[in-house]
């Protein structure tokens, strides 16, 4: 009702909120307001002309699921209160305890803001991860990510890019999850295994000089740059410099 709406607005202003409102009574007007007004907070009585609060809640949850919805009603038994919360209501305020409305509205808006910020951050993280993946795959240098064992002596291959498959002639499924020495036994002879161990322990990056790698299957000159990620994983970025070294 207009009187209730005015009382609600007074309590919201007492809580320091600045806002504009629109008031609706009918279901069709509610649907239109959700499209046009796009509220940040919805307050509803339980008894409404032509329909009821649970129907209003269902409409709002369908169209604006993240928007706080607070019942402000004259009477709501425990069973009905539980039903409304289960249906998606954020809170309910009894009209004889209207002083609770301002703090409840502030809390609901803060929680919504946090949710929106978290969702945006997750979306941006997803975009960043996709860009990283595209860059990772497009690099002409080989990139291999290794996970050290607890003492930093042996290393399991966690991820490689396409360039590793091209340079070494080994398919990715034959590499992932395996101990690096089992797949590339020659890495110890070129000093790469020792470099992985040092970097895993110290966190200080190292650049290795061009070194001839050969293990019976693979032969070629490799130049490695090794560094440690914040996760503790160790990365080797390397190039096949055979053409340059054998001229």
RAFEN-V569551 format. One record per pair of residues at least 6 apart in sequence whose C-alpha atoms are under 7 Angstrom apart, sorted by the first residue. I is the first residue (numbers start at 1). J is the second residue. Records with the same first field share a line. If there is no record, write none. Layout:
I: J, J
This chain:
11: 99, 101, 102
12: 101, 102
14: 102
15: 102, 103
24: 30
25: 48, 49
26: 49, 50
27: 51
40: 67
41: 67, 68, 69
42: 68, 69, 70
43: 69, 70, 71, 72
44: 53, 70, 71, 72
45: 53, 71, 72, 73
46: 52, 53, 71, 73
47: 53
54: 84
57: 89
66: 112
67: 112
68: 90, 108
69: 89, 90
70: 89, 90, 91, 92
71: 91, 92, 93
72: 92, 93, 94, 95
73: 93, 94, 95
74: 94, 95
75: 94
85: 91
93: 100, 101
136: 161
137: 161, 162
139: 163
140: 163
141: 163, 237, 238, 239
142: 161, 163, 164, 237, 238, 239
143: 160, 161, 164, 235, 236, 237, 238
144: 159, 160, 161, 235, 236, 237
145: 157, 158, 159, 160, 233, 234, 235, 236
146: 155, 156, 157, 158, 233, 234, 235
147: 155, 156, 157, 158, 233, 234
148: 154, 155, 156, 233
149: 155
152: 197, 200, 201
153: 197
155: 179, 180
156: 177, 178, 179, 180
157: 175, 176, 177, 178, 179, 180
158: 176, 177
159: 176
165: 171, 172
167: 240
168: 218
175: 183
181: 187
185: 215
186: 213, 214, 215
187: 193
188: 194
190: 211, 212, 213
196: 226, 234
199: 205, 227, 228
200: 228, 234
203: 227, 228
204: 227
205: 226, 227, 228
206: 225, 226, 227
207: 224, 225, 226
208: 223, 224, 225
209: 223
210: 221, 222, 223
211: 221, 222, 223
212: 220, 221, 222
213: 219, 220, 221, 222
214: 220
220: 240, 242
221: 240, 241, 242
222: 238, 239, 240, 241
223: 238, 239, 240, 241
224: 236, 237, 238, 239
225: 236, 237, 238
226: 235, 236, 237
227: 234, 235, 236
228: 234, 235
